[in-house]
Amino acid sequence: MTDDRRAELAEALAGVRARIDAACVAAGRAPGEVRLLPVTKTFPASDIALLAELGMTEFGENRDQEARAKAEELGALAPRLHMIGNVQRNKARSVARWASVVQTVDSPRLAEAFAKAVAAAREAGERDGPLEVLLQASIDGDPARGGSPLPELPALADRVARSEQLILRGVMTVAPRSWEPERAFAAVAEAAAKLLVDHPNGVEISAGMSQDLEAAIVHGSTLVRVGTSLLGGRRLASQ
């Protein structure tokens, strides 16, 4: 079964990489400018291990409890894990124990919670260094979906940049279903460019998923988050 799953993942990975490369060429960009982040939520740690064998080094998870269990199971093999799901402030300490990157910081209060959590985790010997952070940008301003409204991103970026416990890497977004992807990603690209004026190290744009990665790459995405096209239909992590 492991060999079959490895072959299945290898074939899917080659297909997704080819798709990213083609999108980069079509956008006049070098394929190496865009990284692939496999979204492994609901899939077992064994899939992460197999993808690591195939060369992947970073993975996206949505839920603290699930990701923490996978990190513990993988042990020394544990790769860089990105938290790409929304985080409540009272979960910051737990997430700080396993996450290399949190892509969903969307308020000063959450930034402050992570700064305190990282400081405590480092003091307890639970992590080695600061936490890399992406600001989750809300394109349509819908509070139910999470994310910081675009006009509020500069102040949030300044707050993160002031912390010794956090490293600002850039922005993350999900295109609203009611928007054309091209319009959504163009808006985020403009907001990201403005942030770079004061925060030149915040170059990451995490945008684009299985259904819209081509549009995201046209508008400057540096990291596409792909789940279904790579790992197949969702299943329980315990399976």
Secondary structure, DSSP 8 states (H G I E B T S, - for coil): -HHHHHHHHHHHHHHHHHHHHHHHHHTT--GGG-EEEEB-TTS-HHHHHHHHHTT--EEEE--HHHHHHHHHHHGGG--EEEE-S---GGGHHHHHHH-SEEEEE-SHHHHHHHHHHHHHHHHTTS-SS-EEEEEEEESS--GGG--EEGGGHHHHHHHHHH-SSEEEEEEE----TTS-HHHHHHHHHHHHHHHHHH-TT--EEE---TTTHHHHHHTT-SEEEESHHHH-S---TT-
